[in-house]
Amino acid sequence: MATVCWPYFDPEYENFSNRINPPRVSVDNATCHNCTLIKVDSVNKPGILLEVVQILTDLDFIITKAYISSDGGWFMDVFHVTDQQGKKITDSKTIDFIEKALGPKGQSTEGVKNWPGKRVGVHSVGDHTAIELIGRDRPGLLSEISAVLANLHYNVVAAEVWTHNRRIACVLYVSDTTSQAVDDPNRLSLMEEQLNNILRGCEDGENVARTSFSMGFTHMDRRLHQMLFADRDYESSGVTTDVECPPSFRPKITIERCEEKEYSVVSVRCKDRAKLMFDIVCTLTDMQYVVFHATISSDGPYALQEYFIRHMDGCTLDTEGEKERVIKCIEAAIQRRVSEGVSLELCAKDRVGLLSEVTRILRENGLTVCRAGVSTRGEQALNVFYVRDASGKPVDMKTIEALRKEIGKTMMVDVKRVPTNAKAPETRGWAKTSFFFGNLLERFLT
């Protein structure tokens, strides 16, 4: 029998374009007097826009303007950014980090390779177990969840909790009393059973509550978006959401067809805030849409964002049903981070049961948590809670003062009104410390 000779294909051929045309990144502080320009040129690939925006967001940069173009197999971005104080990015360590994180991966430093970012999963955070919870929200639910973990002697090292449209999604990193991950199947099974019992106790048959132990490497904020999207929180189901999304934050979203280039043009005008671009790009990406061009700008307190998109199969949004679904999903993505009212920033020595104690006190004082972030730096726990009155009324500051006196006996407390200026920092210190285990990132930022 004649020998059949197959042509040889270099397994690295797929990455050939990247090798001969590696990403080019420049950080320009000379062109604009009030912001830093970050320019990224690269071979186009699926998800590259989200990857870049994700890195800039994790560094807590405010994106005031952006111009995106990715037609013809080449990706070109220009971002106008500032820090949380509205100043240029001038720190040399931060600039070096940006160039390495967005530049050629093969030239990344060891520090950048090991930078964990806000990722979910056992393998991404070392000696911690990641728990994902989704279910119907109600007052006191976070307190009950944290009480279960405390009773099982698990310490919550980091967590983020979002609520929207009467649904709750949270990702928690826990460790046992020896600061190790929980890997005993029996203990994990018991934990899952007890948490599911709490979540099912407030279900109404519309959605299924569930607990899972994540083994993936998904960015934490993106994972929360995915969980709520899969839970169809963008469907109101007849439930009013006025408390969760004030009228001043309700976005105006339209979708039109660009006949000349056969794009669908998604226009979003809403109250500006930090991480707005990330939330929208994240949602479009997870809904299998590709952004070919985009312009982002701020007009006073408002943001105007325009995305030229097609579905991954090359189709535009032609049916009214598809357009309506995209509008609902983008609106939900914007609203999930919206909080008005009061934020509590707490700092105390980390210990098992700390989160349970704090959330119990909040519940006993008639407050419900609409969003929360928990992080740990060394031996210190840094917690931020966005709270509102459980009855939906404005939070009584007398209640807050009584709460401050009670909690203040054992920890430092900072109470503040959530700023209506959407670009103001959400908290002092939370964003830079949440979910970055150790102080690797701080070494780049300080």
Contacts in CASP RR format, 6 or more apart in sequence:
PFRMAT RR
TARGET T0000
AUTHOR 0000-0000-0000
METHOD contacts of the structure
MODEL  1
MATVCWPYFDPEYENFSNRINPPRVSVDNATCHNCTLIKVDSVNKPGILL
EVVQILTDLDFIITKAYISSDGGWFMDVFHVTDQQGKKITDSKTIDFIEK
ALGPKGQSTEGVKNWPGKRVGVHSVGDHTAIELIGRDRPGLLSEISAVLA
NLHYNVVAAEVWTHNRRIACVLYVSDTTSQAVDDPNRLSLMEEQLNNILR
GCEDGENVARTSFSMGFTHMDRRLHQMLFADRDYESSGVTTDVECPPSFR
PKITIERCEEKEYSVVSVRCKDRAKLMFDIVCTLTDMQYVVFHATISSDG
PYALQEYFIRHMDGCTLDTEGEKERVIKCIEAAIQRRVSEGVSLELCAKD
RVGLLSEVTRILRENGLTVCRAGVSTRGEQALNVFYVRDASGKPVDMKTI
EALRKEIGKTMMVDVKRVPTNAKAPETRGWAKTSFFFGNLLERFLT
10 16 0 8 1.000
12 19 0 8 1.000
17 43 0 8 1.000
18 42 0 8 1.000
18 43 0 8 1.000
21 42 0 8 1.000
21 43 0 8 1.000
22 42 0 8 1.000
22 103 0 8 1.000
22 104 0 8 1.000
23 40 0 8 1.000
23 41 0 8 1.000
23 42 0 8 1.000
23 43 0 8 1.000
23 102 0 8 1.000
23 103 0 8 1.000
23 104 0 8 1.000
24 39 0 8 1.000
24 40 0 8 1.000
24 41 0 8 1.000
24 42 0 8 1.000
24 103 0 8 1.000
25 38 0 8 1.000
25 39 0 8 1.000
25 40 0 8 1.000
25 41 0 8 1.000
25 98 0 8 1.000
25 99 0 8 1.000
25 102 0 8 1.000
25 103 0 8 1.000
26 37 0 8 1.000
26 38 0 8 1.000
26 39 0 8 1.000
27 36 0 8 1.000
27 37 0 8 1.000
27 38 0 8 1.000
27 89 0 8 1.000
27 95 0 8 1.000
27 98 0 8 1.000
27 99 0 8 1.000
28 36 0 8 1.000
28 37 0 8 1.000
28 38 0 8 1.000
28 39 0 8 1.000
29 36 0 8 1.000
29 37 0 8 1.000
29 88 0 8 1.000
29 89 0 8 1.000
29 90 0 8 1.000
31 37 0 8 1.000
32 80 0 8 1.000
34 82 0 8 1.000
34 86 0 8 1.000
34 88 0 8 1.000
35 64 0 8 1.000
35 65 0 8 1.000
35 80 0 8 1.000
35 81 0 8 1.000
35 82 0 8 1.000
35 86 0 8 1.000
35 88 0 8 1.000
36 80 0 8 1.000
36 81 0 8 1.000
36 82 0 8 1.000
36 88 0 8 1.000
36 89 0 8 1.000
36 90 0 8 1.000
37 78 0 8 1.000
37 79 0 8 1.000
37 80 0 8 1.000
37 81 0 8 1.000
38 56 0 8 1.000
38 77 0 8 1.000
38 78 0 8 1.000
38 79 0 8 1.000
38 81 0 8 1.000
38 89 0 8 1.000
38 98 0 8 1.000
38 102 0 8 1.000
39 76 0 8 1.000
39 77 0 8 1.000
39 78 0 8 1.000
39 79 0 8 1.000
40 52 0 8 1.000
40 75 0 8 1.000
40 76 0 8 1.000
40 77 0 8 1.000
40 79 0 8 1.000
40 102 0 8 1.000
40 103 0 8 1.000
41 74 0 8 1.000
41 75 0 8 1.000
41 76 0 8 1.000
41 77 0 8 1.000
42 48 0 8 1.000
42 74 0 8 1.000
42 75 0 8 1.000
42 103 0 8 1.000
43 73 0 8 1.000
43 74 0 8 1.000
43 75 0 8 1.000
44 70 0 8 1.000
44 72 0 8 1.000
44 73 0 8 1.000
44 74 0 8 1.000
44 75 0 8 1.000
45 75 0 8 1.000
46 290 0 8 1.000
47 285 0 8 1.000
48 70 0 8 1.000
48 75 0 8 1.000
49 68 0 8 1.000
49 70 0 8 1.000
49 75 0 8 1.000
49 77 0 8 1.000
49 281 0 8 1.000
49 285 0 8 1.000
49 291 0 8 1.000
49 294 0 8 1.000
50 222 0 8 1.000
50 278 0 8 1.000
50 281 0 8 1.000
50 282 0 8 1.000
50 285 0 8 1.000
52 77 0 8 1.000
52 79 0 8 1.000
52 102 0 8 1.000
53 63 0 8 1.000
53 277 0 8 1.000
53 278 0 8 1.000
53 281 0 8 1.000
54 219 0 8 1.000
54 222 0 8 1.000
54 278 0 8 1.000
54 282 0 8 1.000
55 98 0 8 1.000
55 101 0 8 1.000
55 102 0 8 1.000
56 63 0 8 1.000
56 79 0 8 1.000
56 81 0 8 1.000
57 221 0 8 1.000
57 275 0 8 1.000
57 277 0 8 1.000
57 278 0 8 1.000
58 117 0 8 1.000
58 118 0 8 1.000
59 94 0 8 1.000
59 97 0 8 1.000
59 98 0 8 1.000
59 445 0 8 1.000
60 83 0 8 1.000
60 84 0 8 1.000
60 274 0 8 1.000
60 425 0 8 1.000
60 431 0 8 1.000
60 432 0 8 1.000
61 79 0 8 1.000
61 81 0 8 1.000
61 82 0 8 1.000
61 83 0 8 1.000
61 89 0 8 1.000
62 81 0 8 1.000
62 82 0 8 1.000
62 83 0 8 1.000
62 84 0 8 1.000
62 86 0 8 1.000
62 274 0 8 1.000
62 423 0 8 1.000
63 79 0 8 1.000
63 80 0 8 1.000
63 81 0 8 1.000
63 277 0 8 1.000
63 296 0 8 1.000
64 80 0 8 1.000
64 81 0 8 1.000
64 82 0 8 1.000
64 297 0 8 1.000
64 298 0 8 1.000
65 79 0 8 1.000
65 80 0 8 1.000
65 296 0 8 1.000
65 297 0 8 1.000
65 298 0 8 1.000
66 77 0 8 1.000
66 78 0 8 1.000
66 79 0 8 1.000
66 80 0 8 1.000
66 277 0 8 1.000
66 294 0 8 1.000
66 295 0 8 1.000
66 296 0 8 1.000
67 77 0 8 1.000
67 78 0 8 1.000
67 294 0 8 1.000
67 295 0 8 1.000
67 296 0 8 1.000
68 76 0 8 1.000
68 77 0 8 1.000
68 291 0 8 1.000
68 293 0 8 1.000
68 294 0 8 1.000
68 295 0 8 1.000
68 296 0 8 1.000
69 75 0 8 1.000
69 76 0 8 1.000
69 77 0 8 1.000
69 292 0 8 1.000
69 293 0 8 1.000
70 76 0 8 1.000
70 291 0 8 1.000
70 292 0 8 1.000
70 293 0 8 1.000
71 292 0 8 1.000
71 293 0 8 1.000
81 89 0 8 1.000
82 88 0 8 1.000
82 89 0 8 1.000
83 89 0 8 1.000
84 274 0 8 1.000
84 424 0 8 1.000
84 425 0 8 1.000
84 431 0 8 1.000
89 95 0 8 1.000
89 98 0 8 1.000
91 445 0 8 1.000
93 443 0 8 1.000
93 444 0 8 1.000
93 445 0 8 1.000
93 446 0 8 1.000
94 444 0 8 1.000
94 445 0 8 1.000
96 444 0 8 1.000
97 112 0 8 1.000
97 444 0 8 1.000
100 107 0 8 1.000
100 108 0 8 1.000
100 109 0 8 1.000
100 112 0 8 1.000
101 108 0 8 1.000
101 112 0 8 1.000
101 115 0 8 1.000
111 440 0 8 1.000
114 440 0 8 1.000
115 436 0 8 1.000
115 440 0 8 1.000
115 441 0 8 1.000
116 124 0 8 1.000
116 125 0 8 1.000
116 435 0 8 1.000
116 436 0 8 1.000
116 437 0 8 1.000
116 440 0 8 1.000
117 219 0 8 1.000
117 435 0 8 1.000
117 436 0 8 1.000
117 441 0 8 1.000
118 219 0 8 1.000
118 220 0 8 1.000
118 221 0 8 1.000
118 434 0 8 1.000
118 435 0 8 1.000
118 436 0 8 1.000
119 125 0 8 1.000
119 217 0 8 1.000
119 218 0 8 1.000
119 219 0 8 1.000
119 220 0 8 1.000
119 435 0 8 1.000
120 130 0 8 1.000
120 132 0 8 1.000
120 171 0 8 1.000
120 214 0 8 1.000
120 216 0 8 1.000
120 217 0 8 1.000
120 218 0 8 1.000
120 219 0 8 1.000
120 220 0 8 1.000
120 223 0 8 1.000
121 130 0 8 1.000
121 214 0 8 1.000
121 215 0 8 1.000
121 216 0 8 1.000
121 217 0 8 1.000
121 218 0 8 1.000
122 128 0 8 1.000
122 129 0 8 1.000
122 130 0 8 1.000
122 181 0 8 1.000
122 213 0 8 1.000
122 214 0 8 1.000
122 215 0 8 1.000
123 215 0 8 1.000
123 216 0 8 1.000
123 217 0 8 1.000
124 130 0 8 1.000
124 216 0 8 1.000
124 217 0 8 1.000
125 158 0 8 1.000
125 173 0 8 1.000
125 435 0 8 1.000
125 437 0 8 1.000
126 181 0 8 1.000
126 437 0 8 1.000
127 175 0 8 1.000
127 179 0 8 1.000
127 180 0 8 1.000
127 181 0 8 1.000
128 157 0 8 1.000
128 158 0 8 1.000
128 173 0 8 1.000
128 174 0 8 1.000
128 175 0 8 1.000
128 181 0 8 1.000
128 437 0 8 1.000
129 173 0 8 1.000
129 174 0 8 1.000
129 175 0 8 1.000
129 181 0 8 1.000
129 182 0 8 1.000
129 183 0 8 1.000
129 188 0 8 1.000
129 213 0 8 1.000
130 171 0 8 1.000
130 172 0 8 1.000
130 173 0 8 1.000
130 213 0 8 1.000
130 214 0 8 1.000
131 171 0 8 1.000
131 172 0 8 1.000
131 173 0 8 1.000
131 174 0 8 1.000
131 191 0 8 1.000
131 195 0 8 1.000
131 211 0 8 1.000
131 212 0 8 1.000
131 213 0 8 1.000
131 214 0 8 1.000
132 169 0 8 1.000
132 170 0 8 1.000
132 171 0 8 1.000
132 211 0 8 1.000
132 212 0 8 1.000
132 213 0 8 1.000
132 214 0 8 1.000
132 223 0 8 1.000
132 227 0 8 1.000
133 145 0 8 1.000
133 168 0 8 1.000
133 169 0 8 1.000
133 170 0 8 1.000
133 171 0 8 1.000
133 172 0 8 1.000
133 195 0 8 1.000
133 199 0 8 1.000
133 209 0 8 1.000
133 210 0 8 1.000
133 211 0 8 1.000
134 167 0 8 1.000
134 168 0 8 1.000
134 169 0 8 1.000
134 199 0 8 1.000
134 209 0 8 1.000
134 210 0 8 1.000
134 227 0 8 1.000
134 228 0 8 1.000
134 230 0 8 1.000
134 231 0 8 1.000
135 167 0 8 1.000
135 168 0 8 1.000
135 169 0 8 1.000
135 199 0 8 1.000
135 202 0 8 1.000
135 203 0 8 1.000
135 207 0 8 1.000
135 208 0 8 1.000
135 209 0 8 1.000
135 210 0 8 1.000
135 231 0 8 1.000
136 166 0 8 1.000
136 167 0 8 1.000
136 168 0 8 1.000
136 199 0 8 1.000
136 202 0 8 1.000
136 203 0 8 1.000
136 204 0 8 1.000
136 206 0 8 1.000
136 207 0 8 1.000
136 209 0 8 1.000
137 163 0 8 1.000
137 166 0 8 1.000
137 167 0 8 1.000
137 168 0 8 1.000
137 202 0 8 1.000
138 202 0 8 1.000
139 363 0 8 1.000
139 366 0 8 1.000
139 368 0 8 1.000
139 390 0 8 1.000
140 359 0 8 1.000
140 363 0 8 1.000
140 368 0 8 1.000
140 369 0 8 1.000
140 390 0 8 1.000
141 168 0 8 1.000
141 198 0 8 1.000
141 202 0 8 1.000
142 161 0 8 1.000
142 168 0 8 1.000
142 170 0 8 1.000
142 359 0 8 1.000
142 369 0 8 1.000
142 372 0 8 1.000
143 356 0 8 1.000
143 359 0 8 1.000
143 360 0 8 1.000
143 362 0 8 1.000
143 363 0 8 1.000
144 198 0 8 1.000
145 170 0 8 1.000
145 195 0 8 1.000
145 198 0 8 1.000
146 156 0 8 1.000
146 353 0 8 1.000
146 355 0 8 1.000
146 356 0 8 1.000
146 359 0 8 1.000
147 356 0 8 1.000
147 359 0 8 1.000
147 360 0 8 1.000
148 191 0 8 1.000
148 194 0 8 1.000
148 195 0 8 1.000
148 198 0 8 1.000
149 155 0 8 1.000
149 156 0 8 1.000
149 172 0 8 1.000
149 174 0 8 1.000
149 191 0 8 1.000
149 353 0 8 1.000
149 355 0 8 1.000
149 356 0 8 1.000
150 352 0 8 1.000
150 353 0 8 1.000
150 355 0 8 1.000
150 356 0 8 1.000
152 187 0 8 1.000
152 190 0 8 1.000
152 191 0 8 1.000
152 194 0 8 1.000
153 176 0 8 1.000
153 177 0 8 1.000
153 352 0 8 1.000
154 174 0 8 1.000
154 175 0 8 1.000
154 176 0 8 1.000
154 182 0 8 1.000
154 191 0 8 1.000
154 352 0 8 1.000
155 174 0 8 1.000
155 175 0 8 1.000
155 176 0 8 1.000
155 177 0 8 1.000
155 179 0 8 1.000
155 350 0 8 1.000
155 351 0 8 1.000
155 352 0 8 1.000
155 353 0 8 1.000
155 354 0 8 1.000
156 172 0 8 1.000
156 173 0 8 1.000
156 174 0 8 1.000
156 353 0 8 1.000
156 354 0 8 1.000
156 355 0 8 1.000
156 374 0 8 1.000
157 173 0 8 1.000
157 174 0 8 1.000
157 175 0 8 1.000
157 350 0 8 1.000
157 374 0 8 1.000
157 376 0 8 1.000
157 437 0 8 1.000
158 172 0 8 1.000
158 173 0 8 1.000
158 373 0 8 1.000
158 374 0 8 1.000
158 375 0 8 1.000
158 376 0 8 1.000
158 434 0 8 1.000
158 435 0 8 1.000
158 437 0 8 1.000
159 170 0 8 1.000
159 171 0 8 1.000
159 172 0 8 1.000
159 173 0 8 1.000
159 355 0 8 1.000
159 372 0 8 1.000
159 373 0 8 1.000
159 374 0 8 1.000
160 170 0 8 1.000
160 171 0 8 1.000
160 220 0 8 1.000
160 221 0 8 1.000
160 224 0 8 1.000
160 372 0 8 1.000
160 373 0 8 1.000
160 374 0 8 1.000
160 434 0 8 1.000
160 435 0 8 1.000
161 168 0 8 1.000
161 169 0 8 1.000
161 170 0 8 1.000
161 369 0 8 1.000
161 371 0 8 1.000
161 372 0 8 1.000
161 373 0 8 1.000
162 168 0 8 1.000
162 169 0 8 1.000
162 170 0 8 1.000
162 224 0 8 1.000
162 228 0 8 1.000
162 336 0 8 1.000
162 337 0 8 1.000
162 371 0 8 1.000
163 169 0 8 1.000
163 244 0 8 1.000
163 369 0 8 1.000
163 370 0 8 1.000
163 371 0 8 1.000
164 228 0 8 1.000
164 233 0 8 1.000
164 241 0 8 1.000
164 244 0 8 1.000
164 332 0 8 1.000
164 335 0 8 1.000
164 336 0 8 1.000
165 233 0 8 1.000
165 234 0 8 1.000
165 235 0 8 1.000
165 236 0 8 1.000
165 237 0 8 1.000
165 239 0 8 1.000
165 241 0 8 1.000
165 244 0 8 1.000
165 332 0 8 1.000
166 239 0 8 1.000
166 241 0 8 1.000
167 207 0 8 1.000
167 228 0 8 1.000
167 231 0 8 1.000
167 233 0 8 1.000
169 224 0 8 1.000
169 227 0 8 1.000
169 228 0 8 1.000
169 231 0 8 1.000
170 224 0 8 1.000
170 372 0 8 1.000
171 214 0 8 1.000
171 220 0 8 1.000
171 223 0 8 1.000
171 224 0 8 1.000
172 374 0 8 1.000
173 435 0 8 1.000
174 182 0 8 1.000
175 181 0 8 1.000
175 182 0 8 1.000
176 182 0 8 1.000
177 352 0 8 1.000
182 188 0 8 1.000
182 191 0 8 1.000
188 213 0 8 1.000
191 211 0 8 1.000
192 211 0 8 1.000
192 212 0 8 1.000
192 213 0 8 1.000
195 211 0 8 1.000
196 209 0 8 1.000
196 210 0 8 1.000
196 211 0 8 1.000
199 209 0 8 1.000
199 210 0 8 1.000
199 211 0 8 1.000
200 209 0 8 1.000
201 209 0 8 1.000
202 209 0 8 1.000
203 209 0 8 1.000
206 237 0 8 1.000
207 231 0 8 1.000
207 232 0 8 1.000
214 223 0 8 1.000
218 226 0 8 1.000
220 435 0 8 1.000
221 275 0 8 1.000
221 278 0 8 1.000
221 279 0 8 1.000
221 282 0 8 1.000
222 282 0 8 1.000
222 286 0 8 1.000
224 336 0 8 1.000
225 279 0 8 1.000
225 282 0 8 1.000
225 283 0 8 1.000
225 286 0 8 1.000
225 333 0 8 1.000
225 336 0 8 1.000
226 286 0 8 1.000
228 332 0 8 1.000
228 336 0 8 1.000
229 283 0 8 1.000
229 286 0 8 1.000
229 287 0 8 1.000
229 329 0 8 1.000
229 332 0 8 1.000
229 333 0 8 1.000
233 332 0 8 1.000
233 336 0 8 1.000
234 325 0 8 1.000
234 328 0 8 1.000
234 329 0 8 1.000
234 331 0 8 1.000
234 332 0 8 1.000
235 328 0 8 1.000
241 335 0 8 1.000
243 388 0 8 1.000
243 392 0 8 1.000
244 335 0 8 1.000
244 338 0 8 1.000
244 370 0 8 1.000
245 335 0 8 1.000
245 338 0 8 1.000
246 338 0 8 1.000
246 340 0 8 1.000
248 271 0 8 1.000
248 420 0 8 1.000
249 270 0 8 1.000
249 271 0 8 1.000
249 334 0 8 1.000
249 335 0 8 1.000
249 338 0 8 1.000
249 340 0 8 1.000
250 270 0 8 1.000
250 331 0 8 1.000
251 268 0 8 1.000
251 269 0 8 1.000
251 270 0 8 1.000
251 271 0 8 1.000
251 330 0 8 1.000
251 331 0 8 1.000
251 334 0 8 1.000
252 268 0 8 1.000
252 269 0 8 1.000
252 270 0 8 1.000
253 266 0 8 1.000
253 267 0 8 1.000
253 268 0 8 1.000
253 269 0 8 1.000
253 327 0 8 1.000
253 330 0 8 1.000
253 331 0 8 1.000
254 266 0 8 1.000
254 267 0 8 1.000
254 327 0 8 1.000
255 264 0 8 1.000
255 265 0 8 1.000
255 266 0 8 1.000
255 267 0 8 1.000
255 317 0 8 1.000
255 323 0 8 1.000
255 326 0 8 1.000
255 327 0 8 1.000
256 264 0 8 1.000
256 265 0 8 1.000
256 267 0 8 1.000
257 263 0 8 1.000
257 264 0 8 1.000
257 265 0 8 1.000
257 316 0 8 1.000
257 317 0 8 1.000
257 318 0 8 1.000
258 264 0 8 1.000
258 265 0 8 1.000
258 308 0 8 1.000
261 308 0 8 1.000
262 310 0 8 1.000
262 316 0 8 1.000
263 292 0 8 1.000
263 293 0 8 1.000
263 308 0 8 1.000
263 309 0 8 1.000
263 310 0 8 1.000
263 316 0 8 1.000
264 308 0 8 1.000
264 309 0 8 1.000
264 310 0 8 1.000
264 316 0 8 1.000
264 317 0 8 1.000
264 323 0 8 1.000
265 306 0 8 1.000
265 307 0 8 1.000
265 308 0 8 1.000
265 309 0 8 1.000
266 284 0 8 1.000
266 306 0 8 1.000
266 307 0 8 1.000
266 309 0 8 1.000
266 326 0 8 1.000
266 330 0 8 1.000
267 304 0 8 1.000
267 305 0 8 1.000
267 306 0 8 1.000
268 280 0 8 1.000
268 303 0 8 1.000
268 304 0 8 1.000
268 305 0 8 1.000
268 306 0 8 1.000
268 307 0 8 1.000
268 330 0 8 1.000
268 334 0 8 1.000
269 302 0 8 1.000
269 303 0 8 1.000
269 304 0 8 1.000
269 305 0 8 1.000
270 276 0 8 1.000
270 302 0 8 1.000
270 303 0 8 1.000
270 334 0 8 1.000
271 301 0 8 1.000
271 302 0 8 1.000
271 303 0 8 1.000
271 422 0 8 1.000
272 298 0 8 1.000
272 300 0 8 1.000
272 301 0 8 1.000
272 302 0 8 1.000
272 303 0 8 1.000
272 422 0 8 1.000
272 423 0 8 1.000
273 303 0 8 1.000
273 337 0 8 1.000
273 338 0 8 1.000
273 422 0 8 1.000
273 423 0 8 1.000
274 422 0 8 1.000
274 423 0 8 1.000
274 425 0 8 1.000
274 426 0 8 1.000
275 337 0 8 1.000
276 303 0 8 1.000
276 305 0 8 1.000
276 334 0 8 1.000
276 422 0 8 1.000
277 296 0 8 1.000
277 305 0 8 1.000
279 333 0 8 1.000
279 334 0 8 1.000
279 336 0 8 1.000
279 337 0 8 1.000
280 305 0 8 1.000
280 307 0 8 1.000
280 330 0 8 1.000
280 333 0 8 1.000
280 334 0 8 1.000
281 291 0 8 1.000
282 333 0 8 1.000
283 329 0 8 1.000
283 330 0 8 1.000
283 332 0 8 1.000
283 333 0 8 1.000
284 291 0 8 1.000
284 307 0 8 1.000
284 309 0 8 1.000
284 330 0 8 1.000
285 291 0 8 1.000
287 326 0 8 1.000
287 329 0 8 1.000
288 311 0 8 1.000
288 312 0 8 1.000
289 309 0 8 1.000
289 310 0 8 1.000
289 311 0 8 1.000
289 312 0 8 1.000
289 326 0 8 1.000
290 309 0 8 1.000
290 310 0 8 1.000
290 311 0 8 1.000
290 312 0 8 1.000
290 314 0 8 1.000
291 307 0 8 1.000
291 308 0 8 1.000
291 309 0 8 1.000
292 308 0 8 1.000
292 309 0 8 1.000
292 310 0 8 1.000
293 307 0 8 1.000
293 308 0 8 1.000
294 305 0 8 1.000
294 306 0 8 1.000
294 307 0 8 1.000
294 308 0 8 1.000
295 305 0 8 1.000
295 306 0 8 1.000
296 303 0 8 1.000
296 304 0 8 1.000
296 305 0 8 1.000
296 306 0 8 1.000
297 303 0 8 1.000
297 304 0 8 1.000
297 305 0 8 1.000
298 304 0 8 1.000
298 423 0 8 1.000
301 421 0 8 1.000
301 422 0 8 1.000
303 422 0 8 1.000
309 317 0 8 1.000
310 316 0 8 1.000
311 317 0 8 1.000
317 323 0 8 1.000
317 326 0 8 1.000
337 371 0 8 1.000
339 370 0 8 1.000
339 371 0 8 1.000
339 386 0 8 1.000
339 418 0 8 1.000
340 418 0 8 1.000
340 420 0 8 1.000
341 386 0 8 1.000
341 387 0 8 1.000
341 388 0 8 1.000
341 394 0 8 1.000
341 395 0 8 1.000
341 417 0 8 1.000
341 418 0 8 1.000
342 386 0 8 1.000
342 387 0 8 1.000
342 388 0 8 1.000
342 395 0 8 1.000
342 400 0 8 1.000
342 415 0 8 1.000
342 416 0 8 1.000
342 417 0 8 1.000
342 418 0 8 1.000
343 384 0 8 1.000
343 385 0 8 1.000
343 386 0 8 1.000
343 387 0 8 1.000
343 415 0 8 1.000
343 416 0 8 1.000
343 417 0 8 1.000
343 418 0 8 1.000
343 426 0 8 1.000
343 427 0 8 1.000
344 362 0 8 1.000
344 383 0 8 1.000
344 384 0 8 1.000
344 385 0 8 1.000
344 387 0 8 1.000
344 400 0 8 1.000
344 403 0 8 1.000
344 413 0 8 1.000
344 414 0 8 1.000
344 415 0 8 1.000
345 382 0 8 1.000
345 383 0 8 1.000
345 384 0 8 1.000
345 413 0 8 1.000
345 414 0 8 1.000
345 415 0 8 1.000
345 416 0 8 1.000
345 427 0 8 1.000
345 428 0 8 1.000
345 430 0 8 1.000
346 358 0 8 1.000
346 381 0 8 1.000
346 382 0 8 1.000
346 383 0 8 1.000
346 384 0 8 1.000
346 385 0 8 1.000
346 407 0 8 1.000
346 411 0 8 1.000
346 412 0 8 1.000
346 413 0 8 1.000
346 414 0 8 1.000
347 380 0 8 1.000
347 381 0 8 1.000
347 382 0 8 1.000
347 383 0 8 1.000
347 411 0 8 1.000
347 412 0 8 1.000
348 354 0 8 1.000
348 380 0 8 1.000
348 381 0 8 1.000
348 383 0 8 1.000
348 410 0 8 1.000
348 411 0 8 1.000
348 412 0 8 1.000
349 379 0 8 1.000
349 380 0 8 1.000
349 381 0 8 1.000
350 376 0 8 1.000
350 378 0 8 1.000
350 379 0 8 1.000
350 380 0 8 1.000
350 381 0 8 1.000
351 381 0 8 1.000
354 381 0 8 1.000
354 383 0 8 1.000
355 374 0 8 1.000
355 383 0 8 1.000
358 383 0 8 1.000
358 385 0 8 1.000
358 407 0 8 1.000
359 369 0 8 1.000
361 403 0 8 1.000
361 406 0 8 1.000
361 407 0 8 1.000
362 368 0 8 1.000
362 369 0 8 1.000
362 385 0 8 1.000
362 387 0 8 1.000
362 403 0 8 1.000
365 399 0 8 1.000
365 402 0 8 1.000
365 403 0 8 1.000
365 406 0 8 1.000
366 389 0 8 1.000
366 390 0 8 1.000
366 399 0 8 1.000
367 387 0 8 1.000
367 388 0 8 1.000
367 389 0 8 1.000
367 390 0 8 1.000
367 395 0 8 1.000
367 399 0 8 1.000
367 403 0 8 1.000
368 387 0 8 1.000
368 388 0 8 1.000
368 389 0 8 1.000
368 390 0 8 1.000
369 385 0 8 1.000
369 386 0 8 1.000
369 387 0 8 1.000
370 386 0 8 1.000
370 387 0 8 1.000
370 388 0 8 1.000
371 385 0 8 1.000
371 386 0 8 1.000
372 383 0 8 1.000
372 384 0 8 1.000
372 385 0 8 1.000
372 386 0 8 1.000
373 383 0 8 1.000
373 384 0 8 1.000
373 385 0 8 1.000
373 430 0 8 1.000
373 434 0 8 1.000
374 381 0 8 1.000
374 382 0 8 1.000
374 383 0 8 1.000
374 384 0 8 1.000
374 434 0 8 1.000
375 381 0 8 1.000
375 382 0 8 1.000
375 383 0 8 1.000
375 430 0 8 1.000
375 433 0 8 1.000
375 434 0 8 1.000
375 435 0 8 1.000
375 436 0 8 1.000
376 382 0 8 1.000
376 437 0 8 1.000
377 433 0 8 1.000
377 438 0 8 1.000
377 439 0 8 1.000
378 438 0 8 1.000
382 429 0 8 1.000
382 430 0 8 1.000
382 433 0 8 1.000
382 434 0 8 1.000
384 426 0 8 1.000
384 427 0 8 1.000
384 430 0 8 1.000
386 418 0 8 1.000
387 395 0 8 1.000
388 395 0 8 1.000
389 395 0 8 1.000
389 396 0 8 1.000
389 399 0 8 1.000
400 415 0 8 1.000
403 413 0 8 1.000
404 413 0 8 1.000
404 415 0 8 1.000
407 413 0 8 1.000
414 428 0 8 1.000
425 431 0 8 1.000
432 441 0 8 1.000
432 442 0 8 1.000
432 445 0 8 1.000
433 442 0 8 1.000
436 442 0 8 1.000
END
